[in-house]
Amino acid sequence: MTTELTSPRSHTDPSELPDVVRPDGQNTPSTITEAEHQANEAFLAGAYAENTSLAYRSQLKTWASWCDQRELTLAEADCDSLVTYIRERAEGTTIGNREYRPAKPNSLRVATAAISKAYEVAGLPDITKDSRVRDALRSHRNSTARSGLRVKQAEALTAEVHMAIRATALFPRRGRGGMESADQARRRGLVDIALTGLMRDCLLRRSEAAAVVWGDISREADGSGRLFVGVSKTDQEGDGVLLFISRQTMRDLGNIREGVGPDHPVFGLHPKSIGIRIAAAAEAAGMAGHFTGHSARVGMARDLARAGEELPALMTAGRWKGAEMVARYIARESAGRGAVARYHRDD
């Protein structure tokens, strides 16, 4: 017997969430038309951030393949099946023709969230709520912590790193097409400078930076600016927020605007390309480390902590809903301002 994930929508839609087929392979009978079903599913898909939808679909496909390998339908799989799956993924396993390296705790947390949502949509009992499943996730998290393994964090694009990028961004680089001309280097470098500056000032995620259009940016009388960010990872309702842009970044943005309209993208880059650009700019500036599209958020959070900003203010600036992630980013700064650090201040 086989287990399938099916959707009446196009598989090219990155925001879609998979449906779970019933044990008999048929969808539940409905009085609505197929066209209405498709419209409803597309409408409901908007409840999730694009990256969340992509992660859920990937994790659920892996779970379905594992069940298929065990000759289980999704409806037949129980909490013991899921505990076995979690253990095998934690240890590293082969599913189908693919080798899976040992999964990190966060990956398996996302996997169980995806399974829970899919079972809810299908009207199946939610096997993720069983205490043994929670204990399995906790066991993996604890064993990972005891092993000394740490989640690899993006290198911080601090003010010092940004200064180095500004100083070197206009130098020609060698790429797949050969050495850049001076004009090519200048155009590429000015974008790198404006991109990293805006992402630092506004603590932007790479998807948010990719979505910025010129109409989202306004200038204030003192030369600073404001960026309007609408729908984001932590604001799926689209209430939006206005974020501060420094005068220097406003000047940098002015250097790359070439008479285009308000609906034109500021950078015209895919989110993945933004991470690549930041890593390349940091490398060209002689900065070592794992720089990614998340580095600007980490760097500004650390700079703000060094300047004395407390956790609530940092959470507001970065639009974090919880304190755990930002606390991890500024752990070094927090340790340097703690009770023991104050005790030894005069050493």
N, C-alpha and C positions, 0 to 999 in steps of 0.2 A: 504494500500500500504506500501511497505517497502523500506528502504534505505540500500544499502549494500556498503561495502568497499571490493573491490576485487583486487587481484593481481595474475598474472600468475606465480609468483615466489613462492618459498617455504616460508611459514610463519615463518620458523626458522631463516631466514636471518635478522639479526638485523639492517642492513643498508637500507632495502627496504623502500620506501615511498609508501603509499597506492594510488591506483587509484580511482577516483570517477566514479561510474557507471552512464551512461546516464539515463534520466528520464524513458525511455522505458525498462531499464534493460539490454540494449545491448551496447557493445562497438562500437565505431565508426568504420565503415568498413575501411579496410586498404588493400593496395596491398602487404604489406610485409607478410611474413609467420609468423606463431606462434613462431617458433624457433627464428626468427630474432627479433620479438617483445620482447621475453624474454631476449635475449642478449642485446638489446637496453636498456631495463628497468634496467637490472643489471649494465650496463655501466653507465647510468645516476645517479644511486643511489650513485655512488662514489663521486658525487658533494657535499655530505653532511657529516659532522662529524657524527660518529655513535650515539653519545648521542643526537644530534639534530634530527636524523632520528627517534630514539626511542621516543623522546618527541613529535614529530609531529604526529607519528602514534597513540600514546596514546590519545592525545588531539583530533585528528580527529575522532577516534572511539567514544569518548564521545559525540562529536557534532552530529555524525550520529545517535547515539542511542537516543539523545534528539529529533532530527527531526523525527525519526521513531515513538517515543512516541507521537508526535504531528500529526502523519500521514502526514508528509511532505517528499517529495523527496528532495535531496540536491539542485536540480535545482529549486524547488518551493520555498525554503526558501529564504526570502528577508532580507534586512537590518533590518527591524523591528523585524523579527524573531531572528536575531543575537543579537540585543539589548536586547530582552527579555531573551535570553540564558545567556548573560553576566550578567544581573541583577540577574537572579536566581542562577547562579553559585557564584556570589558575596555574596548572602544572604545565600547560602547553600540550596541544593535541593536533590530530589530523581530522579534518572534517571534509568529506568528499575527496577532492584531489588537492586540497589546500592545507599547508602546514601553518598552524597558528602558534606563535610564540606565547609564553606565559603572559596572560592578560593582567593589566594593572587593576587595582581595586576600583578606580573610577570608571574604567571601561565596563566592568561587570555590574556596577551600579546603574550605568546607563542601559545596559542590556536588560536588567530586570525591570527597569522603568518602561522600556519599549514593549516587553512581553506583557506587562500589566495593562498598558494602554490597549494593545491589540486584543487581549482577551476581553477587556471591557467592551470594546467596539463590537466584538463578535457575540457578546452575551454568554461567554464561557466563564466558569468559576476562575477567580484570580488566584492562581497557585503561588504567586509571588508573596502573598500575605501570610503564608505559613511561617511560623516561628523558626523552623529549620532552615528556611531559605535566608531569613535575616541572620541567623547564626552562621551560615556558610559565608555570607558576605563579610560579617564581622571577623570570622576566623581568618579569612584571606587578608583582610586589612591589617589585623594584628600581626600575622606572620610576616607580612611585607615590612611592617614597621620594625619588627625584631631583627629582620635580616639586614637592616641598615640601608635598604634601598630608598631613594628619595625621588619624588617626581621631578623630572628635569624642568627647570623653570627658565623662561626666556631671559636672556641677558638684559639688564636694565639700560635703556637708552636715556641716560641721565643728561643733565645740562652739559657736562664735560664731553660726553660722547657727541652730543649735538654740535658743540663748538668744533670738534674735530671733523665732523661731516661737513659743516659749513666751510671749513678751511680747505677741504680737498674735493668737494663735489664737482667742481667745474674742470678738474683735470681730466684729460682724455683717458679712456680705458680701452683695453683690448677685449673685444667680444667675439662672438661667433662670426661676425662679418668683418673682423679685422679691427684695426685701431680706429677709434672715433676721430672725426675731424674736430677742430676747435669749436665749430658751430654746433655740431651734434652733442659734444660734451657740455657745452653751455646750456642748451635746451634741456637735456636730460638732468643735468646737475641742478638747475633752478627748480625743476619739479621735485627732485629729491629733497632739497632744502625746504620748500614750502610744505611738502607732504609730512616730513618728520616734525616740522614746527607745529603744524595744525594738529597732528595726532598727539603731540605732547601737550599743547595748550588745553585741548579739549578731552584728553584721555580717551581718544577714539579707539574703538575696535576696528579691525581692518575692514569688516563689512560696512561699518558706518562711514569710514573714509572713502570707500569705493562709491558710496551712494550720494556723496555730497555734490550738489549742483550749485552754480553761482548764485542762484536766487535764495539759497539758504544762508548766505553770508551778507551781513549788513555792517556798515561802518558807523562808528560813533564820532561825536564832535572832537574828542580828544585823540583820534587816530586809532584807537583800539577797535575791535570788532566784536560781533556776536554771531555765533553759529546756531542755527535752529536744527536740532536733530529730532526727527519725528519717530517713526517706529524703530525700535531697537530691541536687542536681546532682552532687556529688562523693562521694556515699555511696549508690549505687544498691542496695547490699546491705542497707541499712537497719540497720547496726550502731548508729547513733545516737551522739549526743554531748550532753553537758551543757554549757550556756553560762551565763556569769555575767550577772546582771541587777542593776543598781545599786539602792540603796535608793530613790533618787528615782523611778526608772522603776517600781519596785514600787508606790510611792504613786500614781503616775499611772495605772497599771493598775487599782488599787483604785478609782479615781474613775469608771471606766467599766463595772465589773462590777455587774450589776443582778440578783443572785440566780439566775443561770442555772447549769446543771449543767456538769460537767467536760467533756462532749463538745460543748459549744456553742462555735462559733468566737469568738475574742477580738474580731476586727475585722469579720468578715462582709463582706469586700471581695474582689473579683476582683483578681488580680495586676495587670492593666492599670489598674484603678481606683486601686490604691495609688500607682502612678507619677503619676497625675493629681492625687491628693490632695497628694502631696509637692510637686509643682510649684506647685499653687495656694497651699499654705501658705507656701512660700518667697516667692512673688510678693507675697502679702499682707503679708509681713514686710519688704518692700522689698529683697529679695535679688535681684540680677541674675544671670542665668546659665541654663544648660541643666540644670535640676534634673529628675531622673528617679527611678524606683524603685531605681536603683543608687547614688544619691547618698549614702545613709547608709553603705554599705560603703566608698565612696571617702573620705568624710569621716572616719570613725573610723580608717581605715588611715593617713590623713595625720596625725591627732591623735596616734596611737600613735607614729608615726615622729618627730614633733616632741618627744615625751616621751622619746625615746632608745631605743625598742624596735628591735631588729634584725630583719632580714628573716625568719629562721626563726620568731621569735615571732609576727610578723605573719601569716605563712602559716598557722600553727596557729590563730590567733585567727579568721582569715577562712576557714579550711578550704580554702585554695588548694592544689592539688596541685603546681603549678609556680610558679616565682618570677617569670616574665615579666610577668604581669598586675599583680601587686602592686607590682613594681618600677616599672612605668609609672605607677601611682597616686601613688607617693611620690617620683617623680623630682625634684620641686622641693625636697623636704626632704633627699633624699640629696645633691643638689648643694650645699646649704647646710651639710652636715656633712662634705664631702669634704676632700681634702688642701689644695686651694687656699683653700677657705673657712677652714680652720684656720690656714693661713699668714697670712691677712689678718685674723685675729680681733681684733688690737689696732689696726687702722687707725682 
